[in-house]
Amino acid sequence: MKIGVISDTHNNLTLTKEVVSFLQNEGIDYLLHAGDIGKDVFKYLKSLEFFYAAVIGNNDRNLIPFLDKVKLFQEPHYFKIKNLSFKLMHHPYYLTPDADIIIYGHLHKFACEKKKSIYLNPGEVCAREKPRVECAIIDENLNLYYCYKEITSSKWQKVKVCQ
């Protein structure tokens, strides 16, 4: 089992497709989006066979009519994949250890911390705050990987984090 985690696509369809292609090549089974999706990106995500869940971000007001209909939820959204519990949200307001893995976005900055739970912000796909496209991968052994590429490069880097 591999889970791809993205956030803050901000309707950048080109970079989102690039990230999803990378994650597919890495063999992900699920994709989680921690908000600030955008309408065009949302349409694209709905078409993916392995897409699992997304939450509304502060820039996703136009997606509110789709809540709870097509794997789009309000935050915090709790769910399980296999034997792992997840809390998916956009804002870092609910950072309490009430799931195995807490995923959030909004800050546009990659972060990973292991305490009682794992706290993960996959960074930004949109490359708005820095010239870097970012995502994360969680594998079945709870290994976490920070994946990124500079906007001017085609080469992805994959770094094991939160050891």
TORKE-425492 format. One record per atom (N, C-alpha, C, O, CB): x, y, z; residue in one letter. Coordinates in steps of 0.001 Angstrom, whole numbers, padded with zeros to 6 digits, always signed. Glycine has a CB too. Example, Ala and Ser with C-alpha at 12.3 -4.5 7.8 and 13.67 -1.06 7.14 Angstrom:
+013190-005690+007800A+012300-004500+007800A+013200-003300+007800A+014236-003319+008465A+011308-004473+009046A+012850-002250+007080S+013670-001060+007140S+012900+000030+007870S+013409+001138+008039S+014084-000598+005725S
//
This chain:
+000838-001185+000000M+000000+000000+000000M+000883+001249+000000M+001785+001385+000826M-000953-000002+001219M+000610+002145-000929K+001287+003440-000970K+000239+004532-001120K-000717+004408-001886K+002325+003501-002134K+000446+005596-000369I-000482+006722-000378I+000279+007966-000822I+001296+008324-000230I-001135+006934+001029I-000216+008615-001860G+000321+009894-002293G-000441+011005-001607G-001664+010939-001478G+000247+010041-003827G+000275+012028-001166V-000351+013139-000442V+000060+014446-001109V+001245+014717-001302V+000055+013133+001072V-000945+015252-001457I-000691+016555-002064I-001543+017616-001383I-002491+017303-000663I-000978+016521-003578I-001195+018860-001620S-001968+019986-001097S-001673+021221-001931S-000687+021282-002665S-001644+020243+000403S-002543+022190-001799D-002324+023523-002359D-001940+023479-003840D-000887+023969-004248D-001243+024241-001573D-002832+022876-004624T-002644+022866-006068T-003082+024196-006684T-002577+024588-007735T-003423+021706-006700T-004003+024880-006044H-004483+026200-006482H-004790+026245-007976H-004431+027189-008680H-003452+027265-006147H-005457+025207-008430N-005946+025103-009801N-004834+025083-010851N-005083+025389-012017N-006872+026241-010086N-003630+024733-010455N-002550+024600-011432N-002605+023179-011990N-001972+022263-011465N-001142+024911-010787N-003357+023024-013041L-003606+021709-013621L-002339+021084-014197L-002136+019876-014077L-004663+021811-014700L-001493+021887-014817T-000263+021354-015413T+000632+020721-014354T+001087+019589-014523T+000501+022464-016148T+000891+021446-013256L+001753+020895-012205L+001075+019744-011467L+001742+018797-011051L+002141+021990-011212L-000239+019818-011304T-000949+018715-010645T-000818+017438-011456T-000558+016373-010895T-002436+019064-010445T-000993+017527-012762K-000842+016338-013613K+000579+015793-013538K+000782+014579-013556K-001201+016669-015073K+001554+016678-013455E+002945+016242-013345E+003183+015497-012029E+003846+014460-012009E+003892+017449-013451E+002644+016026-010941V+002794+015376-009632V+002074+014035-009613V+002624+013039-009143V+002252+016282-008508V+000862+014004-010117V+000096+012752-010124V+000799+011711-010986V+000828+010536-010621V-001344+012992-010640V+001354+012106-012097S+002104+011176-012940S+003300+010606-012173S+003549+009401-012214S+002579+011879-014234S+004030+011464-011481F+005146+010996-010659F+004658+009997-009608F+005254+008935-009431F+005850+012187-009977F+003575+010342-008916L+003053+009465-007861L+002561+008136-008445L+002748+007086-007830L+001907+010165-007098L+001947+008173-009603Q+001522+006930-010259Q+002729+006064-010587Q+002689+004848-010402Q+000721+007235-011542Q+003796+006678-011071N+005017+005921-011366N+005639+005335-010111N+006366+004344-010179N+006028+006809-012071N+005358+005942-008970E+005834+005423-007682E+004928+004309-007156E+005242+003682-006144E+005917+006556-006651E+003822+004064-007827G+002944+002951-007473G+001923+003234-006384G+001566+002332-005627G+003763+001819-007054G+001443+004480-006289I+000469+004766-005233I-000862+004064-005503I-001256+003834-006647I+000248+006282-005107I-001534+003734-004401D-002862+003134-004446D-003949+004137-004107D-005099+003978-004518D-002937+001958-003499D-003587+005171-003358Y-004522+006197-002899Y-003890+007567-003094Y-002668+007710-003096Y-004912+005977-001409Y-004745+008570-003258L-004280+009950-003326L-005112+010783-002365L-006341+010740-002403L-004373+010512-004778L-004451+011530-001514L-005119+012408-000572L-004737+013846-000902L-003571+014140-001167L-004747+012049+000898L-005723+014738-000886H-005487+016160-001192H-005946+016977+000012H-007100+016891+000432H-006249+016610-002510H-005030+017765+000559A-005297+018534+001774A-005779+019962+001486A-005479+020874+002255A-004048+018586+002625A-006506+020164+000413G-007218+021408+000190G-006530+022459-000650G-005356+022343-001000G-007523+021985+001452G-007314+023510-000967D-006982+024536-001955D-006720+023854-003294D-005614+023858-003836D-005740+025380-001503D-007799+023274-003786I-007759+022406-004953I-007884+023206-006254I-006969+023216-007077I-008870+021364-004866I-009013+023863-006425G-009332+024574-007670G-010249+023735-008535G-010166+022507-008532G-008050+024926-008446G-011119+024393-009270K-012168+023695-010015K-011628+022775-011113K-012078+021636-011233K-013103+024703-010626K-010666+023255-011920D-010122+022406-012997D-009376+021204-012432D-009496+020095-012953D-009182+023222-013902D-008612+021420-011376V-007890+020316-010734V-008880+019332-010128V-008676+018121-010204V-006924+020847-009647V-009954+019844-009525F-010960+018965-008939F-011584+018066-010010F-011768+016871-009777F-012050+019792-008235F-011907+018617-011165K-012464+017805-012258K-011477+016711-012674K-011866+015571-012926K-012813+018699-013476K-010215+017071-012739Y-009181+016091-013091Y-009082+014996-012028Y-009030+013812-012362Y-007814+016787-013262Y-009058+015382-010762L-008936+014389-009685L-010104+013423-009679L-009927+012234-009411L-008837+015081-008333L-011301+013925-009972K-012485+013056-010002K-012352+011966-011055K-012970+010908-010933K-013743+013879-010269K-011555+012211-012081S-011419+011247-013164S-010410+010142-012852S-010338+009156-013585S-011014+011959-014426S-009643+010286-011797L-008600+009312-011481L-009201+008076-010819L-010064+008188-009949L-007535+009941-010567L-008745+006908-011230E-009286+005658-010691E-008895+005429-009243E-009664+004820-008500E-008824+004493-011524E-007730+005891-008814F-007275+005629-007455F-007529+006777-006496F-007151+006691-005328F-005824+005315-007467F-008160+007850-006957F-008391+009005-006096F-009212+008599-004883F-010221+007907-005020F-009099+010129-006869F-008795+009016-003715Y-009473+008588-002505Y-010234+009700-001791Y-011442+009572-001593Y-008485+007998-001574Y-009564+010793-001397A-010264+011818-000618A-009579+013170-000719A-008368+013265-000918A-010357+011400+000839A-010394+014219-000575A-009899+015592-000543A-010758+016387+000430A-011913+016046+000685A-009917+016239-001968A-010179+017441+000962V-010933+018367+001813V-010940+019754+001181V-010042+020125+000425V-010328+018425+003244V-011967+020491+001511I-012122+021867+001043I-011071+022750+001708I-010863+022659+002918I-013552+022398+001340I-010413+023595+000938G-009501+024595+001472G-010168+025959+001489G-011300+026100+001027G-008208+024643+000653G-009491+026947+002006N-010072+028285+002105N-010301+028946+000744N-011016+029945+000665N-009179+029162+002944N-009718+028419-000316N-009931+028951-001659N-010855+028072-002498N-010892+028210-003721N-008605+029109-002363N-011590+027182-001867D-012424+026215-002593D-013919+026437-002419D-014694+025483-002491D-012086+024828-002149D-014334+027664-002194R-015756+027930-001976R-016619+027430-003142R-017743+026974-002931R-015980+029427-001770R-016101+027514-004356N-016877+027070-005521N-017053+025553-005575N-017823+025052-006395N-016207+027542-006794N-016360+024826-004722L-016508+023363-004696L-017487+022891-003615L-017773+021697-003527L-015148+022709-004472L-017997+023797-002805I-018900+023425-001707I-020095+022593-002179I-020490+021670-001466I-019402+024676-001007I-020688+022870-003339P-021823+022027-003770P-021478+020547-003951P-022378+019708-003986P-022372+022554-005067P-020202+020218-004066F-019794+018828-004286F-019463+018078-002994F-019131+016893-003031F-018597+018794-005200F-019553+018761-001860L-019197+018135-000578L-019948+016831-000361L-021148+016741-000623L-019483+019091+000578L-019239+015835+000113D-019774+014525+000473D-020370+013741-000704D-020965+012684-000498D-020819+014695+001524D-020217+014244-001924K-020787+013556-003083K-019730+012819-003890K-019997+011737-004413K-021508+014546-003974K-018558+013374-003997V-017516+012791-004837V-016181+012786-004108V-015173+013256-004636V-017396+013559-006159V-016180+012257-002907K-014962+012102-002102K-014328+013441-001752K-013108+013545-001629K-013953+011241-002843K-015164+014470-001593L-014743+015798-001168L-015452+016096+000141L-016674+015975+000235L-015060+016888-002257L-014679+016490+001156F-015225+016608+002497F-014834+017919+003160F-013879+018582+002755F-014767+015451+003344F-015595+018276+004190Q-015204+019385+005048Q-014138+018878+006006Q-014036+017681+006277Q-016431+019975+005823Q-013353+019810+006507E-012303+019445+007452E-012818+019522+008887E-013736+020294+009161E-011081+020358+007275E-012270+018765+009783P-011392+017625+009537P-012205+016413+009078P-013329+016189+009528P-010585+017282+010805P-011616+015651+008187H-012259+014444+007674H-011496+013240+008215H-010294+013101+007990H-012296+014436+006102H-012214+012367+008936Y-011624+011161+009517Y-011993+009957+008663Y-013127+009842+008197Y-012099+010958+010983Y-011033+009062+008458F-011293+007839+007694F-010172+006845+007986F-009190+007168+008653F-011396+008137+006154F-010345+005626+007468K-009330+004584+007624K-008925+004056+006258K-009737+003955+005338K-009850+003433+008517K-007664+003729+006156I-007146+002953+005028I-006436+001772+005661I-005466+001920+006404I-006173+003809+004080I-006954+000590+005340K-006472-000643+005997K-006619-000457+007508K-007721-000183+007984K-004961-000964+005607K-005536-000600+008267N-005656-000484+009726N-005174+000872+010246N-004991+001035+011452N-004867-001598+010401N-004967+001841+009360L-004486+003164+009773L-005626+004178+009786L-006436+004236+008861L-003363+003646+008839L-005671+004970+010845S-006658+006047+010909S-006013+007353+010455S-004856+007639+010761S-007235+006191+012347S-006799+008136+009713F-006330+009389+009145F-007240+010535+009552F-008444+010361+009741F-006248+009290+007626F-006646+011697+009680K-007396+012942+009786K-006834+013852+008696K-005649+014184+008700K-007279+013600+011240K-007695+014247+007770L-007301+015072+006640L-007960+016427+006780L-009171+016524+006980L-007680+014407+005294L-007150+017483+006672M-007682+018834+006796M-006806+019790+006003M-005701+019445+005582M-007764+019268+008282M-007320+020994+005808H-006527+022012+005122H-005797+022888+006133H-004575+023027+006079H-007423+022876+004215H-006534+023458+007027H-005944+024364+008022H-005293+023583+009162H-005782+022520+009544H-007016+025315+008582H-004205+024100+009699P-003555+023419+010832P-004201+023778+012171P-003508+024061+013149P-002067+023771+010872P-005547+023764+012203Y-006274+024144+013420Y-006583+022971+014331Y-006829+023169+015521Y-007553+024828+013053Y-006578+021775+013814Y-007017+020605+014569Y-005864+019627+014766Y-006036+018422+014581Y-008186+019910+013854Y-004717+020124+015130L-003517+019285+015246L-003497+018558+016589L-002604+018766+017411L-002238+020139+015083L-004486+017713+016792T-004578+016894+017999T-004322+015448+017607T-004678+015039+016501T-005973+017051+018696T-003715+014669+018486P-003336+013289+018144P-004510+012311+018223P-004488+011375+019023P-002228+012817+019068P-005532+012527+017395D-006711+011663+017424D-006825+010785+016181D-007911+010318+015836D-007961+012502+017567D-005698+010567+015518A-005605+009640+014390A-004141+009219+014290A-003258+009864+014855A-006121+010298+013036A-003900+008141+013571D-002511+007698+013382D-001716+008715+012561D-000556+009003+012855D-002475+006319+012691D-002373+009255+011516I-001708+010195+010621I-002604+011414+010443I-003758+011298+010032I-001383+009534+009246I-002057+012575+010757I-002764+013842+010611I-002128+014584+009446I-000937+014895+009470I-002713+014694+011933I-002935+014866+008424I-002448+015525+007211I-003117+016894+007105I-004332+017022+007255I-002737+014658+005935I-002300+017908+006844Y-002819+019262+006689Y-002050+019979+005586Y-000988+019525+005159Y-002723+020047+008020Y-002588+021090+005133G-001957+021888+004087G-001867+023338+004511G-001425+023637+005620G-002727+021767+002772G-002287+024248+003632H-002442+025683+003862H-001143+026460+003996H-001074+027595+003524H-003240+025892+005077H-000130+025911+004607L+001090+026658+004901L+002081+026682+003737L+003032+027464+003751L+001759+026071+006112L+001869+025842+002741H+002737+025767+001556H+004171+025389+001923H+005115+025750+001220H+002733+027106+000813H+004325+024670+003014K+005664+024305+003477K+005646+022857+003961K+004843+022497+004823K+006147+025263+004611K+006525+022034+003410F+006603+020647+003839F+006979+020569+005317F+007854+021295+005789F+007619+019873+002984F+006305+019679+006035A+006628+019434+007438A+006232+018002+007771A+005218+017495+007292A+005902+020456+008381A+007044+017364+008595C+006750+016009+009046C+007292+015858+010456C+008443+016191+010737C+007363+014937+008086C+006446+015352+011333E+006850+015180+012722E+006156+013945+013290E+004951+013755+013123E+006511+016446+013563E+006945+013112+013965K+006388+011940+014636K+006351+012208+016128K+007379+012456+016758K+007215+010659+014322K+005168+012155+016670K+004968+012228+018117K+004131+011004+018448K+004485+009887+018069K+004260+013599+018582K+003031+011204+019146K+002086+010109+019346K+001455+009734+017997K+001163+008567+017734K+000986+010508+020386K+001255+010740+017162S+000759+010572+015793S+001811+011115+014833S+002783+011751+015242S-000619+011299+015588S+001595+010850+013555I+002438+011453+012525I+001693+012679+012004I+000518+012599+011648I+002767+010429+011358I+002392+013814+011963Y+001837+015057+011438Y+002549+015347+010121Y+003778+015401+010073Y+002002+016251+012462Y+001773+015535+009048L+002367+015687+007730L+001714+016827+006963L+000494+016870+006805L+002249+014390+006943L+002542+017747+006491N+002126+018745+005515N+002958+018459+004267N+004183+018576+004310N+002329+020243+006049N+002317+018085+003152P+003076+017699+001959P+003685+018863+001179P+004332+018645+000155P+002192+016928+001051P+003490+020078+001642G+004011+021230+000916G+003036+021666-000159G+001836+021412-000049G+005371+020908+000297G+003531+022312-001184E+002663+022868-002224E+002964+022260-003594E+004117+022011-003947E+002818+024388-002284E+001910+022034-004338V+002060+021607-005725V+002224+022831-006623V+002953+022771-007613V+000843+020757-006174V+001569+023924-006300C+001451+025082-007193C+002739+025879-007381C+002803+026719-008279C+000402+025990-006674C+003752+025646-006574A+005035+026365-006672A+004836+027875-006578A+005501+028636-007282A+005745+026017-007990A+003939+028300-005725R+003651+029722-005556R+004601+030406-004581R+005017+031542-004806R+002233+029904-005085R+004940+029719-003506E+005781+030298-002463E+007272+030111-002736E+008109+030831-002191E+005431+029687-001128E+007590+029142-003580K+008986+028835-003898K+009009+028114-005239K+007986+027564-005646K+009661+027963-002770K+010125+028097-005929P+010166+027446-007247P+010332+025930-007145P+011240+025357-007747P+011302+028026-008078P+009451+025286-006381R+009544+023847-006127R+008143+023252-006069R+007234+023835-005477R+010314+023563-004807R+007979+022095-006685V+006744+021322-006643V+006956+020213-005623V+007979+019529-005654V+006361+020744-008065V+005983+020026-004704E+006187+019096-003586E+004995+018147-003406E+003860+018464-003762E+006426+019878-002289E+005294+016990-002850C+004280+016023-002453C+004919+015070-001449C+006095+015210-001111C+003703+015248-003695C+004147+014111-000979A+004674+013130-000031A+004111+011755-000364A+003070+011623-001007A+004328+013525+001433A+004826+010748+000091I+004378+009358-000050I+004485+008694+001314I+005469+008869+002032I+005226+008579-001129I+003457+007931+001658I+003445+007112+002870I+003338+005667+002404I+002451+005336+001618I+002253+007507+003851I+004231+004803+002880D+004124+003399+002476D+003532+002548+003605D+003237+003044+004692D+005507+002852+002067D+003368+001262+003316E+002697+000350+004256E+003438+000187+005579E+002837-000213+006576E+002531-001003+003617E+004722+000487+005601N+005509+000396+006836N+005604+001727+007569N+006405+001886+008490N+006901-000106+006526N+004771+002685+007147L+004768+004046+007689L+006076+004782+007445L+006444+005679+008204L+004486+004009+009167L+006772+004403+006390N+007897+005211+005938N+007307+006402+005195N+006381+006252+004398N+008891+004384+005025N+007848+007575+005462L+007377+008787+004811L+008475+009361+003937L+009647+009390+004315L+006916+009821+005846L+008069+009816+002758Y+009012+010362+001797Y+008560+011746+001351Y+007406+011959+000981Y+009157+009425+000588Y+009495+012668+001398Y+009294+014003+000853Y+009770+013946-000586Y+010924+013615-000856Y+010061+015112+001686Y+008881+014268-001504C+009195+014208-002925C+009059+015607-003504C+008087+016314-003240C+008269+013197-003670C+010044+015991-004294Y+010010+017343-004845Y+010845+017422-006117Y+011690+016571-006397Y+010515+018361-003812Y+010576+018460-006858K+011417+018799-008004K+011414+020313-008135K+010412+020983-007887K+010911+018106-009327K+012553+020817-008527E+012638+022244-008802E+011828+022522-010066E+011775+021684-010966E+014131+022711-008962E+011215+023665-010134I+010317+023990-011239I+011046+023984-012597I+010426+023758-013635I+009675+025359-010998I+012345+024229-012579T+013124+024266-013821T+013720+022909-014188T+014426+022787-015189T+014234+025286-013699T+013434+021891-013375S+014011+020574-013589S+012926+019556-013910S+011754+019766-013598S+014805+020133-012362S+013316+018472-014522S+012376+017367-014742S+012676+016206-013794S+011963+015202-013798S+012440+016888-016207S+013721+016338-012990K+014145+015247-012113K+013539+015397-010711K+013693+016424-010051K+015681+015203-012024K+012850+014343-010288W+012254+014300-008956W+013265+013788-007940W+014072+012908-008240W+010997+013414-008952W+013215+014338-006754Q+014008+013887-005607Q+013047+013213-004630Q+011898+013632-004493Q+014784+015090-004918Q+013516+012182-003963K+012697+011459-002988K+013558+011216-001763K+014563+010508-001826K+012145+010106-003574K+013153+011814-000642V+013958+011781+000581V+013128+011159+001710V+012013+011605+001982V+014443+013219+000974V+013668+010137+002358K+012978+009546+003496K+013047+010521+004679K+014115+011041+005001K+013603+008162+003870K+011899+010761+005322V+011799+011726+006412V+011093+011112+007617V+010564+010003+007544V+011056+012986+005948V+011095+011837+008705C+010371+011436+009923C+010825+010080+010448C+009989+009256+010819C+008875+011396+009653C+012113+009836+010488Q+012608+008531+010937Q+012690+008463+012447Q+013087+007436+012998Q+013976+008242+010333Q
//
